[in-house]
């Protein structure tokens, strides 16, 4: 077996293994960030202490009284 063929075989094995390890590493980082208590989805904004709105994220507008 020539050197180029051996290199090709090793490369064809190394690339999928590297991709799998990268995906698992990214997944682990995302999971670790999601478990932190200061995650943005778990706390309301500091400027608004009311928390999530009741009507799907739209602000309530007070309409002027009708004359």
Buried (B, 14 or more C-beta within 10 A) or exposed (E): EEEEEEEEEEEEEEEEEEEEEEEEEEEEEEEEEEEEEEEEEEEEEEEEEEEEEEEEEEEEEEEEEEE
